[in-house]
Amino acid sequence: MGDDSINPAIIKARIVDNMAVAREYNTELIARETDISTEKAQEYLEELARENRIRKRENETGEKWVLFQ
């Protein structure tokens, strides 16, 4: 895994940048794309959701994160 100690604002910006491509991701894919652990990705995704920048959608295929446009 990458360096989870990078500035949180940089990590969140990377997540949002990656989400702008496909607009819907699961936690594991975001972790891979941003080179952080799945646990850290989950924390940042939840924080972005609290900031109303993304939202979580759950269905029979699992949890997905969707970028607000």
Predicted model as a PDB file, atoms N, CA, C, CB and O in Angstrom, pLDDT in the B-factor column:
MODEL        1                                                                  
ATOM      1  N   MET A   1       0.834  -1.191   0.000  1.00 51.00           N  
ATOM      2  CA  MET A   1       0.000   0.000   0.000  1.00 51.00           C  
ATOM      3  C   MET A   1       0.869   1.241   0.000  1.00 51.00           C  
ATOM      4  CB  MET A   1      -0.944   0.005   1.207  1.00 51.00           C  
ATOM      5  O   MET A   1       2.060   1.193   0.309  1.00 51.00           O  
ATOM      6  N   GLY A   2       0.260   2.326  -0.345  1.00 56.00           N  
ATOM      7  CA  GLY A   2       0.955   3.600  -0.365  1.00 56.00           C  
ATOM      8  C   GLY A   2       1.077   4.186   1.021  1.00 56.00           C  
ATOM      9  O   GLY A   2       0.856   3.508   2.025  1.00 56.00           O  
ATOM     10  N   ASP A   3       1.422   5.423   1.059  1.00 56.00           N  
ATOM     11  CA  ASP A   3       1.653   6.125   2.319  1.00 56.00           C  
ATOM     12  C   ASP A   3       0.347   6.750   2.798  1.00 56.00           C  
ATOM     13  CB  ASP A   3       2.752   7.210   2.158  1.00 56.00           C  
ATOM     14  O   ASP A   3      -0.106   7.753   2.247  1.00 56.00           O  
ATOM     15  N   ASP A   4      -0.264   6.146   3.840  1.00 55.00           N  
ATOM     16  CA  ASP A   4      -1.523   6.657   4.391  1.00 55.00           C  
ATOM     17  C   ASP A   4      -1.332   7.941   5.182  1.00 55.00           C  
ATOM     18  CB  ASP A   4      -2.164   5.612   5.275  1.00 55.00           C  
ATOM     19  O   ASP A   4      -2.315   8.538   5.622  1.00 55.00           O  
ATOM     20  N   SER A   5      -0.083   8.385   5.376  1.00 64.00           N  
ATOM     21  CA  SER A   5       0.162   9.589   6.166  1.00 64.00           C  
ATOM     22  C   SER A   5       0.147  10.853   5.305  1.00 64.00           C  
ATOM     23  CB  SER A   5       1.496   9.473   6.889  1.00 64.00           C  
ATOM     24  O   SER A   5       0.420  11.943   5.809  1.00 64.00           O  
ATOM     25  N   ILE A   6      -0.167  10.725   4.024  1.00 72.00           N  
ATOM     26  CA  ILE A   6      -0.252  11.879   3.140  1.00 72.00           C  
ATOM     27  C   ILE A   6      -1.378  12.790   3.630  1.00 72.00           C  
ATOM     28  CB  ILE A   6      -0.490  11.439   1.660  1.00 72.00           C  
ATOM     29  O   ILE A   6      -2.335  12.329   4.251  1.00 72.00           O  
ATOM     30  N   ASN A   7      -1.253  14.059   3.349  1.00 87.00           N  
ATOM     31  CA  ASN A   7      -2.246  15.049   3.736  1.00 87.00           C  
ATOM     32  C   ASN A   7      -3.655  14.580   3.349  1.00 87.00           C  
ATOM     33  CB  ASN A   7      -1.931  16.407   3.082  1.00 87.00           C  
ATOM     34  O   ASN A   7      -3.886  14.229   2.192  1.00 87.00           O  
ATOM     35  N   PRO A   8      -4.604  14.568   4.306  1.00 90.00           N  
ATOM     36  CA  PRO A   8      -5.968  14.128   4.017  1.00 90.00           C  
ATOM     37  C   PRO A   8      -6.636  14.889   2.861  1.00 90.00           C  
ATOM     38  CB  PRO A   8      -6.807  14.273   5.255  1.00 90.00           C  
ATOM     39  O   PRO A   8      -7.394  14.295   2.095  1.00 90.00           O  
ATOM     40  N   ALA A   9      -6.370  16.161   2.730  1.00 90.00           N  
ATOM     41  CA  ALA A   9      -6.970  16.932   1.626  1.00 90.00           C  
ATOM     42  C   ALA A   9      -6.491  16.408   0.276  1.00 90.00           C  
ATOM     43  CB  ALA A   9      -6.625  18.433   1.761  1.00 90.00           C  
ATOM     44  O   ALA A   9      -7.254  16.381  -0.690  1.00 90.00           O  
ATOM     45  N   ILE A  10      -5.239  15.994   0.211  1.00 89.00           N  
ATOM     46  CA  ILE A  10      -4.699  15.442  -1.039  1.00 89.00           C  
ATOM     47  C   ILE A  10      -5.359  14.106  -1.341  1.00 89.00           C  
ATOM     48  CB  ILE A  10      -3.159  15.275  -0.953  1.00 89.00           C  
ATOM     49  O   ILE A  10      -5.724  13.839  -2.486  1.00 89.00           O  
ATOM     50  N   ILE A  11      -5.514  13.267  -0.330  1.00 89.00           N  
ATOM     51  CA  ILE A  11      -6.149  11.971  -0.538  1.00 89.00           C  
ATOM     52  C   ILE A  11      -7.592  12.151  -0.996  1.00 89.00           C  
ATOM     53  CB  ILE A  11      -6.097  11.133   0.748  1.00 89.00           C  
ATOM     54  O   ILE A  11      -8.033  11.485  -1.932  1.00 89.00           O  
ATOM     55  N   LYS A  12      -8.333  13.053  -0.337  1.00 89.00           N  
ATOM     56  CA  LYS A  12      -9.728  13.280  -0.736  1.00 89.00           C  
ATOM     57  C   LYS A  12      -9.806  13.828  -2.154  1.00 89.00           C  
ATOM     58  CB  LYS A  12     -10.419  14.248   0.239  1.00 89.00           C  
ATOM     59  O   LYS A  12     -10.704  13.454  -2.908  1.00 89.00           O  
ATOM     60  N   ALA A  13      -8.891  14.697  -2.527  1.00 88.00           N  
ATOM     61  CA  ALA A  13      -8.870  15.225  -3.899  1.00 88.00           C  
ATOM     62  C   ALA A  13      -8.611  14.108  -4.901  1.00 88.00           C  
ATOM     63  CB  ALA A  13      -7.796  16.324  -4.042  1.00 88.00           C  
ATOM     64  O   ALA A  13      -9.221  14.078  -5.970  1.00 88.00           O  
ATOM     65  N   ARG A  14      -7.711  13.190  -4.563  1.00 86.00           N  
ATOM     66  CA  ARG A  14      -7.442  12.044  -5.446  1.00 86.00           C  
ATOM     67  C   ARG A  14      -8.688  11.178  -5.614  1.00 86.00           C  
ATOM     68  CB  ARG A  14      -6.283  11.195  -4.889  1.00 86.00           C  
ATOM     69  O   ARG A  14      -8.998  10.722  -6.715  1.00 86.00           O  
ATOM     70  N   ILE A  15      -9.393  10.959  -4.512  1.00 86.00           N  
ATOM     71  CA  ILE A  15     -10.610  10.148  -4.575  1.00 86.00           C  
ATOM     72  C   ILE A  15     -11.626  10.798  -5.498  1.00 86.00           C  
ATOM     73  CB  ILE A  15     -11.213   9.952  -3.170  1.00 86.00           C  
ATOM     74  O   ILE A  15     -12.180  10.134  -6.374  1.00 86.00           O  
ATOM     75  N   VAL A  16     -11.878  12.088  -5.312  1.00 84.00           N  
ATOM     76  CA  VAL A  16     -12.849  12.796  -6.134  1.00 84.00           C  
ATOM     77  C   VAL A  16     -12.408  12.817  -7.597  1.00 84.00           C  
ATOM     78  CB  VAL A  16     -13.045  14.227  -5.615  1.00 84.00           C  
ATOM     79  O   VAL A  16     -13.230  12.629  -8.494  1.00 84.00           O  
ATOM     80  N   ASP A  17     -11.122  13.043  -7.844  1.00 83.00           N  
ATOM     81  CA  ASP A  17     -10.610  13.019  -9.219  1.00 83.00           C  
ATOM     82  C   ASP A  17     -10.857  11.669  -9.879  1.00 83.00           C  
ATOM     83  CB  ASP A  17      -9.113  13.341  -9.237  1.00 83.00           C  
ATOM     84  O   ASP A  17     -11.288  11.608 -11.031  1.00 83.00           O  
ATOM     85  N   ASN A  18     -10.587  10.592  -9.159  1.00 76.00           N  
ATOM     86  CA  ASN A  18     -10.809   9.252  -9.703  1.00 76.00           C  
ATOM     87  C   ASN A  18     -12.283   8.984  -9.945  1.00 76.00           C  
ATOM     88  CB  ASN A  18     -10.241   8.200  -8.764  1.00 76.00           C  
ATOM     89  O   ASN A  18     -12.643   8.336 -10.928  1.00 76.00           O  
ATOM     90  N   MET A  19     -13.139   9.475  -9.062  1.00 78.00           N  
ATOM     91  CA  MET A  19     -14.562   9.239  -9.205  1.00 78.00           C  
ATOM     92  C   MET A  19     -15.154  10.010 -10.372  1.00 78.00           C  
ATOM     93  CB  MET A  19     -15.275   9.608  -7.935  1.00 78.00           C  
ATOM     94  O   MET A  19     -16.210   9.637 -10.884  1.00 78.00           O  
ATOM     95  N   ALA A  20     -14.501  11.067 -10.799  1.00 72.00           N  
ATOM     96  CA  ALA A  20     -15.015  11.861 -11.914  1.00 72.00           C  
ATOM     97  C   ALA A  20     -14.996  11.078 -13.226  1.00 72.00           C  
ATOM     98  CB  ALA A  20     -14.201  13.142 -12.065  1.00 72.00           C  
ATOM     99  O   ALA A  20     -15.680  11.449 -14.180  1.00 72.00           O  
ATOM    100  N   VAL A  21     -14.222  10.005 -13.277  1.00 68.00           N  
ATOM    101  CA  VAL A  21     -14.117   9.212 -14.501  1.00 68.00           C  
ATOM    102  C   VAL A  21     -15.320   8.284 -14.663  1.00 68.00           C  
ATOM    103  CB  VAL A  21     -12.821   8.397 -14.495  1.00 68.00           C  
ATOM    104  O   VAL A  21     -16.010   8.345 -15.681  1.00 68.00           O  
ATOM    105  N   ALA A  22     -15.577   7.434 -13.685  1.00 63.00           N  
ATOM    106  CA  ALA A  22     -16.653   6.451 -13.806  1.00 63.00           C  
ATOM    107  C   ALA A  22     -17.878   6.823 -12.986  1.00 63.00           C  
ATOM    108  CB  ALA A  22     -16.158   5.090 -13.382  1.00 63.00           C  
ATOM    109  O   ALA A  22     -18.957   6.267 -13.192  1.00 63.00           O  
ATOM    110  N   ARG A  23     -17.721   7.750 -12.067  1.00 69.00           N  
ATOM    111  CA  ARG A  23     -18.796   8.271 -11.241  1.00 69.00           C  
ATOM    112  C   ARG A  23     -19.342   7.291 -10.199  1.00 69.00           C  
ATOM    113  CB  ARG A  23     -19.900   8.706 -12.114  1.00 69.00           C  
ATOM    114  O   ARG A  23     -20.125   7.702  -9.343  1.00 69.00           O  
ATOM    115  N   GLU A  24     -18.958   6.013 -10.242  1.00 78.00           N  
ATOM    116  CA  GLU A  24     -19.440   5.054  -9.256  1.00 78.00           C  
ATOM    117  C   GLU A  24     -18.337   4.046  -8.963  1.00 78.00           C  
ATOM    118  CB  GLU A  24     -20.727   4.338  -9.754  1.00 78.00           C  
ATOM    119  O   GLU A  24     -17.801   3.419  -9.877  1.00 78.00           O  
ATOM    120  N   TYR A  25     -18.004   3.895  -7.698  1.00 85.00           N  
ATOM    121  CA  TYR A  25     -16.907   3.021  -7.300  1.00 85.00           C  
ATOM    122  C   TYR A  25     -17.244   2.278  -6.026  1.00 85.00           C  
ATOM    123  CB  TYR A  25     -15.625   3.820  -7.116  1.00 85.00           C  
ATOM    124  O   TYR A  25     -18.095   2.712  -5.249  1.00 85.00           O  
ATOM    125  N   ASN A  26     -16.576   1.157  -5.814  1.00 90.00           N  
ATOM    126  CA  ASN A  26     -16.641   0.521  -4.505  1.00 90.00           C  
ATOM    127  C   ASN A  26     -15.378   0.911  -3.729  1.00 90.00           C  
ATOM    128  CB  ASN A  26     -16.776  -1.044  -4.633  1.00 90.00           C  
ATOM    129  O   ASN A  26     -14.425   1.440  -4.301  1.00 90.00           O  
ATOM    130  N   THR A  27     -15.385   0.649  -2.454  1.00 92.00           N  
ATOM    131  CA  THR A  27     -14.286   1.070  -1.581  1.00 92.00           C  
ATOM    132  C   THR A  27     -12.951   0.474  -2.012  1.00 92.00           C  
ATOM    133  CB  THR A  27     -14.580   0.677  -0.143  1.00 92.00           C  
ATOM    134  O   THR A  27     -11.933   1.167  -2.017  1.00 92.00           O  
ATOM    135  N   GLU A  28     -12.950  -0.796  -2.369  1.00 93.00           N  
ATOM    136  CA  GLU A  28     -11.705  -1.473  -2.744  1.00 93.00           C  
ATOM    137  C   GLU A  28     -11.078  -0.844  -3.982  1.00 93.00           C  
ATOM    138  CB  GLU A  28     -11.963  -2.959  -2.991  1.00 93.00           C  
ATOM    139  O   GLU A  28      -9.859  -0.678  -4.044  1.00 93.00           O  
ATOM    140  N   LEU A  29     -11.888  -0.497  -4.952  1.00 90.00           N  
ATOM    141  CA  LEU A  29     -11.361   0.112  -6.173  1.00 90.00           C  
ATOM    142  C   LEU A  29     -10.785   1.502  -5.885  1.00 90.00           C  
ATOM    143  CB  LEU A  29     -12.465   0.205  -7.244  1.00 90.00           C  
ATOM    144  O   LEU A  29      -9.722   1.852  -6.398  1.00 90.00           O  
ATOM    145  N   ILE A  30     -11.478   2.282  -5.076  1.00 89.00           N  
ATOM    146  CA  ILE A  30     -10.955   3.603  -4.699  1.00 89.00           C  
ATOM    147  C   ILE A  30      -9.622   3.442  -3.978  1.00 89.00           C  
ATOM    148  CB  ILE A  30     -11.969   4.368  -3.799  1.00 89.00           C  
ATOM    149  O   ILE A  30      -8.684   4.197  -4.235  1.00 89.00           O  
ATOM    150  N   ALA A  31      -9.530   2.473  -3.084  1.00 92.00           N  
ATOM    151  CA  ALA A  31      -8.273   2.241  -2.353  1.00 92.00           C  
ATOM    152  C   ALA A  31      -7.148   1.926  -3.332  1.00 92.00           C  
ATOM    153  CB  ALA A  31      -8.435   1.083  -1.331  1.00 92.00           C  
ATOM    154  O   ALA A  31      -6.044   2.459  -3.211  1.00 92.00           O  
ATOM    155  N   ARG A  32      -7.428   1.067  -4.292  1.00 91.00           N  
ATOM    156  CA  ARG A  32      -6.405   0.708  -5.288  1.00 91.00           C  
ATOM    157  C   ARG A  32      -6.016   1.903  -6.144  1.00 91.00           C  
ATOM    158  CB  ARG A  32      -6.906  -0.425  -6.185  1.00 91.00           C  
ATOM    159  O   ARG A  32      -4.832   2.142  -6.381  1.00 91.00           O  
ATOM    160  N   GLU A  33      -7.008   2.650  -6.608  1.00 87.00           N  
ATOM    161  CA  GLU A  33      -6.761   3.792  -7.494  1.00 87.00           C  
ATOM    162  C   GLU A  33      -6.006   4.926  -6.812  1.00 87.00           C  
ATOM    163  CB  GLU A  33      -8.070   4.315  -8.027  1.00 87.00           C  
ATOM    164  O   GLU A  33      -5.251   5.648  -7.463  1.00 87.00           O  
ATOM    165  N   THR A  34      -6.203   5.086  -5.508  1.00 88.00           N  
ATOM    166  CA  THR A  34      -5.547   6.167  -4.776  1.00 88.00           C  
ATOM    167  C   THR A  34      -4.344   5.683  -3.978  1.00 88.00           C  
ATOM    168  CB  THR A  34      -6.533   6.835  -3.850  1.00 88.00           C  
ATOM    169  O   THR A  34      -3.676   6.478  -3.316  1.00 88.00           O  
ATOM    170  N   ASP A  35      -4.067   4.384  -4.038  1.00 91.00           N  
ATOM    171  CA  ASP A  35      -2.898   3.782  -3.400  1.00 91.00           C  
ATOM    172  C   ASP A  35      -2.888   3.972  -1.883  1.00 91.00           C  
ATOM    173  CB  ASP A  35      -1.637   4.366  -3.991  1.00 91.00           C  
ATOM    174  O   ASP A  35      -1.874   4.343  -1.294  1.00 91.00           O  
ATOM    175  N   ILE A  36      -4.058   3.705  -1.260  1.00 93.00           N  
ATOM    176  CA  ILE A  36      -4.164   3.727   0.194  1.00 93.00           C  
ATOM    177  C   ILE A  36      -4.853   2.436   0.631  1.00 93.00           C  
ATOM    178  CB  ILE A  36      -4.951   4.994   0.695  1.00 93.00           C  
ATOM    179  O   ILE A  36      -5.384   1.700  -0.201  1.00 93.00           O  
ATOM    180  N   SER A  37      -4.844   2.165   1.917  1.00 95.00           N  
ATOM    181  CA  SER A  37      -5.483   0.948   2.428  1.00 95.00           C  
ATOM    182  C   SER A  37      -7.000   1.063   2.300  1.00 95.00           C  
ATOM    183  CB  SER A  37      -5.081   0.694   3.906  1.00 95.00           C  
ATOM    184  O   SER A  37      -7.553   2.161   2.234  1.00 95.00           O  
ATOM    185  N   THR A  38      -7.659  -0.092   2.267  1.00 94.00           N  
ATOM    186  CA  THR A  38      -9.128  -0.115   2.193  1.00 94.00           C  
ATOM    187  C   THR A  38      -9.741   0.568   3.409  1.00 94.00           C  
ATOM    188  CB  THR A  38      -9.644  -1.565   2.087  1.00 94.00           C  
ATOM    189  O   THR A  38     -10.744   1.271   3.291  1.00 94.00           O  
ATOM    190  N   GLU A  39      -9.141   0.363   4.568  1.00 95.00           N  
ATOM    191  CA  GLU A  39      -9.661   0.973   5.790  1.00 95.00           C  
ATOM    192  C   GLU A  39      -9.587   2.495   5.718  1.00 95.00           C  
ATOM    193  CB  GLU A  39      -8.888   0.464   7.011  1.00 95.00           C  
ATOM    194  O   GLU A  39     -10.537   3.191   6.075  1.00 95.00           O  
ATOM    195  N   LYS A  40      -8.434   3.007   5.249  1.00 95.00           N  
ATOM    196  CA  LYS A  40      -8.292   4.464   5.115  1.00 95.00           C  
ATOM    197  C   LYS A  40      -9.242   4.992   4.049  1.00 95.00           C  
ATOM    198  CB  LYS A  40      -6.834   4.844   4.765  1.00 95.00           C  
ATOM    199  O   LYS A  40      -9.840   6.053   4.224  1.00 95.00           O  
ATOM    200  N   ALA A  41      -9.385   4.271   2.961  1.00 94.00           N  
ATOM    201  CA  ALA A  41     -10.306   4.701   1.898  1.00 94.00           C  
ATOM    202  C   ALA A  41     -11.719   4.815   2.450  1.00 94.00           C  
ATOM    203  CB  ALA A  41     -10.274   3.712   0.703  1.00 94.00           C  
ATOM    204  O   ALA A  41     -12.426   5.780   2.160  1.00 94.00           O  
ATOM    205  N   GLN A  42     -12.134   3.831   3.245  1.00 95.00           N  
ATOM    206  CA  GLN A  42     -13.476   3.858   3.835  1.00 95.00           C  
ATOM    207  C   GLN A  42     -13.649   5.103   4.696  1.00 95.00           C  
ATOM    208  CB  GLN A  42     -13.731   2.586   4.676  1.00 95.00           C  
ATOM    209  O   GLN A  42     -14.686   5.764   4.634  1.00 95.00           O  
ATOM    210  N   GLU A  43     -12.640   5.426   5.498  1.00 95.00           N  
ATOM    211  CA  GLU A  43     -12.713   6.622   6.348  1.00 95.00           C  
ATOM    212  C   GLU A  43     -12.878   7.887   5.505  1.00 95.00           C  
ATOM    213  CB  GLU A  43     -11.450   6.736   7.226  1.00 95.00           C  
ATOM    214  O   GLU A  43     -13.728   8.730   5.795  1.00 95.00           O  
ATOM    215  N   TYR A  44     -12.062   8.010   4.464  1.00 94.00           N  
ATOM    216  CA  TYR A  44     -12.133   9.203   3.618  1.00 94.00           C  
ATOM    217  C   TYR A  44     -13.436   9.267   2.837  1.00 94.00           C  
ATOM    218  CB  TYR A  44     -10.957   9.237   2.656  1.00 94.00           C  
ATOM    219  O   TYR A  44     -13.994  10.350   2.655  1.00 94.00           O  
ATOM    220  N   LEU A  45     -13.925   8.132   2.376  1.00 93.00           N  
ATOM    221  CA  LEU A  45     -15.202   8.111   1.654  1.00 93.00           C  
ATOM    222  C   LEU A  45     -16.341   8.552   2.568  1.00 93.00           C  
ATOM    223  CB  LEU A  45     -15.485   6.702   1.092  1.00 93.00           C  
ATOM    224  O   LEU A  45     -17.210   9.321   2.156  1.00 93.00           O  
ATOM    225  N   GLU A  46     -16.337   8.071   3.787  1.00 95.00           N  
ATOM    226  CA  GLU A  46     -17.371   8.481   4.739  1.00 95.00           C  
ATOM    227  C   GLU A  46     -17.279   9.975   5.041  1.00 95.00           C  
ATOM    228  CB  GLU A  46     -17.252   7.674   6.038  1.00 95.00           C  
ATOM    229  O   GLU A  46     -18.299  10.650   5.172  1.00 95.00           O  
ATOM    230  N   GLU A  47     -16.064  10.483   5.150  1.00 95.00           N  
ATOM    231  CA  GLU A  47     -15.881  11.920   5.388  1.00 95.00           C  
ATOM    232  C   GLU A  47     -16.388  12.739   4.202  1.00 95.00           C  
ATOM    233  CB  GLU A  47     -14.397  12.238   5.652  1.00 95.00           C  
ATOM    234  O   GLU A  47     -17.059  13.754   4.388  1.00 95.00           O  
ATOM    235  N   LEU A  48     -16.071  12.302   2.993  1.00 92.00           N  
ATOM    236  CA  LEU A  48     -16.569  12.994   1.795  1.00 92.00           C  
ATOM    237  C   LEU A  48     -18.096  12.950   1.728  1.00 92.00           C  
ATOM    238  CB  LEU A  48     -15.969  12.365   0.522  1.00 92.00           C  
ATOM    239  O   LEU A  48     -18.727  13.905   1.275  1.00 92.00           O  
ATOM    240  N   ALA A  49     -18.683  11.851   2.175  1.00 93.00           N  
ATOM    241  CA  ALA A  49     -20.143  11.749   2.202  1.00 93.00           C  
ATOM    242  C   ALA A  49     -20.726  12.739   3.219  1.00 93.00           C  
ATOM    243  CB  ALA A  49     -20.582  10.300   2.546  1.00 93.00           C  
ATOM    244  O   ALA A  49     -21.744  13.378   2.953  1.00 93.00           O  
ATOM    245  N   ARG A  50     -20.080  12.863   4.375  1.00 95.00           N  
ATOM    246  CA  ARG A  50     -20.554  13.844   5.378  1.00 95.00           C  
ATOM    247  C   ARG A  50     -20.441  15.267   4.846  1.00 95.00           C  
ATOM    248  CB  ARG A  50     -19.748  13.712   6.691  1.00 95.00           C  
ATOM    249  O   ARG A  50     -21.228  16.136   5.223  1.00 95.00           O  
ATOM    250  N   GLU A  51     -19.470  15.507   3.976  1.00 93.00           N  
ATOM    251  CA  GLU A  51     -19.289  16.831   3.362  1.00 93.00           C  
ATOM    252  C   GLU A  51     -20.215  17.028   2.149  1.00 93.00           C  
ATOM    253  CB  GLU A  51     -17.821  17.017   2.936  1.00 93.00           C  
ATOM    254  O   GLU A  51     -20.158  18.060   1.481  1.00 93.00           O  
ATOM    255  N   ASN A  52     -21.056  16.038   1.876  1.00 91.00           N  
ATOM    256  CA  ASN A  52     -22.001  16.071   0.746  1.00 91.00           C  
ATOM    257  C   ASN A  52     -21.317  16.197  -0.609  1.00 91.00           C  
ATOM    258  CB  ASN A  52     -22.965  17.218   0.918  1.00 91.00           C  
ATOM    259  O   ASN A  52     -21.865  16.803  -1.530  1.00 91.00           O  
ATOM    260  N   ARG A  53     -20.123  15.627  -0.732  1.00 90.00           N  
ATOM    261  CA  ARG A  53     -19.425  15.624  -2.016  1.00 90.00           C  
ATOM    262  C   ARG A  53     -19.677  14.328  -2.778  1.00 90.00           C  
ATOM    263  CB  ARG A  53     -17.924  15.823  -1.805  1.00 90.00           C  
ATOM    264  O   ARG A  53     -19.626  14.294  -4.008  1.00 90.00           O  
ATOM    265  N   ILE A  54     -19.953  13.251  -2.020  1.00 90.00           N  
ATOM    266  CA  ILE A  54     -20.308  11.971  -2.613  1.00 90.00           C  
ATOM    267  C   ILE A  54     -21.445  11.380  -1.790  1.00 90.00           C  
ATOM    268  CB  ILE A  54     -19.076  11.001  -2.668  1.00 90.00           C  
ATOM    269  O   ILE A  54     -21.786  11.896  -0.725  1.00 90.00           O  
ATOM    270  N   ARG A  55     -22.029  10.294  -2.290  1.00 90.00           N  
ATOM    271  CA  ARG A  55     -23.038   9.599  -1.484  1.00 90.00           C  
ATOM    272  C   ARG A  55     -22.824   8.100  -1.595  1.00 90.00           C  
ATOM    273  CB  ARG A  55     -24.475   9.979  -1.934  1.00 90.00           C  
ATOM    274  O   ARG A  55     -22.234   7.605  -2.556  1.00 90.00           O  
ATOM    275  N   LYS A  56     -23.316   7.393  -0.591  1.00 90.00           N  
ATOM    276  CA  LYS A  56     -23.206   5.942  -0.577  1.00 90.00           C  
ATOM    277  C   LYS A  56     -24.524   5.366  -1.070  1.00 90.00           C  
ATOM    278  CB  LYS A  56     -22.852   5.409   0.849  1.00 90.00           C  
ATOM    279  O   LYS A  56     -25.603   5.805  -0.670  1.00 90.00           O  
ATOM    280  N   ARG A  57     -24.414   4.369  -1.951  1.00 88.00           N  
ATOM    281  CA  ARG A  57     -25.602   3.681  -2.432  1.00 88.00           C  
ATOM    282  C   ARG A  57     -25.397   2.193  -2.199  1.00 88.00           C  
ATOM    283  CB  ARG A  57     -25.876   3.991  -3.943  1.00 88.00           C  
ATOM    284  O   ARG A  57     -24.373   1.633  -2.591  1.00 88.00           O  
ATOM    285  N   GLU A  58     -26.364   1.559  -1.564  1.00 88.00           N  
ATOM    286  CA  GLU A  58     -26.265   0.136  -1.307  1.00 88.00           C  
ATOM    287  C   GLU A  58     -27.401  -0.590  -2.011  1.00 88.00           C  
ATOM    288  CB  GLU A  58     -26.287  -0.151   0.204  1.00 88.00           C  
ATOM    289  O   GLU A  58     -28.550  -0.150  -1.991  1.00 88.00           O  
ATOM    290  N   ASN A  59     -27.056  -1.712  -2.635  1.00 80.00           N  
ATOM    291  CA  ASN A  59     -28.066  -2.559  -3.258  1.00 80.00           C  
ATOM    292  C   ASN A  59     -27.607  -4.006  -3.181  1.00 80.00           C  
ATOM    293  CB  ASN A  59     -28.325  -2.136  -4.733  1.00 80.00           C  
ATOM    294  O   ASN A  59     -26.677  -4.315  -2.435  1.00 80.00           O  
ATOM    295  N   GLU A  60     -28.234  -4.892  -3.931  1.00 83.00           N  
ATOM    296  CA  GLU A  60     -27.904  -6.315  -3.843  1.00 83.00           C  
ATOM    297  C   GLU A  60     -26.468  -6.626  -4.280  1.00 83.00           C  
ATOM    298  CB  GLU A  60     -28.870  -7.111  -4.688  1.00 83.00           C  
ATOM    299  O   GLU A  60     -25.934  -7.675  -3.918  1.00 83.00           O  
ATOM    300  N   THR A  61     -25.843  -5.748  -5.040  1.00 79.00           N  
ATOM    301  CA  THR A  61     -24.464  -5.985  -5.472  1.00 79.00           C  
ATOM    302  C   THR A  61     -23.449  -5.404  -4.496  1.00 79.00           C  
ATOM    303  CB  THR A  61     -24.242  -5.395  -6.851  1.00 79.00           C  
ATOM    304  O   THR A  61     -22.244  -5.562  -4.694  1.00 79.00           O  
ATOM    305  N   GLY A  62     -23.913  -4.740  -3.457  1.00 83.00           N  
ATOM    306  CA  GLY A  62     -23.009  -4.210  -2.451  1.00 83.00           C  
ATOM    307  C   GLY A  62     -23.052  -2.701  -2.360  1.00 83.00           C  
ATOM    308  O   GLY A  62     -23.965  -2.044  -2.859  1.00 83.00           O  
ATOM    309  N   GLU A  63     -22.041  -2.181  -1.709  1.00 87.00           N  
ATOM    310  CA  GLU A  63     -21.934  -0.750  -1.437  1.00 87.00           C  
ATOM    311  C   GLU A  63     -21.183  -0.061  -2.575  1.00 87.00           C  
ATOM    312  CB  GLU A  63     -21.221  -0.500  -0.084  1.00 87.00           C  
ATOM    313  O   GLU A  63     -20.129  -0.524  -3.011  1.00 87.00           O  
ATOM    314  N   LYS A  64     -21.742   1.046  -3.044  1.00 89.00           N  
ATOM    315  CA  LYS A  64     -21.097   1.852  -4.082  1.00 89.00           C  
ATOM    316  C   LYS A  64     -21.060   3.291  -3.611  1.00 89.00           C  
ATOM    317  CB  LYS A  64     -21.843   1.732  -5.449  1.00 89.00           C  
ATOM    318  O   LYS A  64     -21.915   3.737  -2.846  1.00 89.00           O  
ATOM    319  N   TRP A  65     -20.049   4.010  -4.084  1.00 87.00           N  
ATOM    320  CA  TRP A  65     -19.914   5.431  -3.792  1.00 87.00           C  
ATOM    321  C   TRP A  65     -20.119   6.195  -5.084  1.00 87.00           C  
ATOM    322  CB  TRP A  65     -18.525   5.759  -3.158  1.00 87.00           C  
ATOM    323  O   TRP A  65     -19.532   5.854  -6.111  1.00 87.00           O  
ATOM    324  N   VAL A  66     -20.951   7.229  -5.041  1.00 87.00           N  
ATOM    325  CA  VAL A  66     -21.328   7.969  -6.231  1.00 87.00           C  
ATOM    326  C   VAL A  66     -20.968   9.436  -6.041  1.00 87.00           C  
ATOM    327  CB  VAL A  66     -22.836   7.803  -6.532  1.00 87.00           C  
ATOM    328  O   VAL A  66     -21.257  10.026  -4.999  1.00 87.00           O  
ATOM    329  N   LEU A  67     -20.339  10.017  -7.050  1.00 81.00           N  
ATOM    330  CA  LEU A  67     -19.936  11.415  -7.009  1.00 81.00           C  
ATOM    331  C   LEU A  67     -21.129  12.316  -7.314  1.00 81.00           C  
ATOM    332  CB  LEU A  67     -18.792  11.679  -8.004  1.00 81.00           C  
ATOM    333  O   LEU A  67     -21.854  12.077  -8.280  1.00 81.00           O  
ATOM    334  N   PHE A  68     -21.338  13.343  -6.503  1.00 74.00           N  
ATOM    335  CA  PHE A  68     -22.367  14.345  -6.805  1.00 74.00           C  
ATOM    336  C   PHE A  68     -21.870  15.220  -7.928  1.00 74.00           C  
ATOM    337  CB  PHE A  68     -22.718  15.201  -5.554  1.00 74.00           C  
ATOM    338  O   PHE A  68     -20.716  15.648  -7.910  1.00 74.00           O  
ATOM    339  N   GLN A  69     -22.706  15.495  -8.898  1.00 65.00           N  
ATOM    340  CA  GLN A  69     -22.339  16.351 -10.030  1.00 65.00           C  
ATOM    341  C   GLN A  69     -23.135  17.634  -9.998  1.00 65.00           C  
ATOM    342  CB  GLN A  69     -22.562  15.625 -11.362  1.00 65.00           C  
ATOM    343  O   GLN A  69     -22.968  18.486 -10.870  1.00 65.00           O  
TER     344      GLN A  69                                                      
ENDMDL                                                                          
END                                                                             
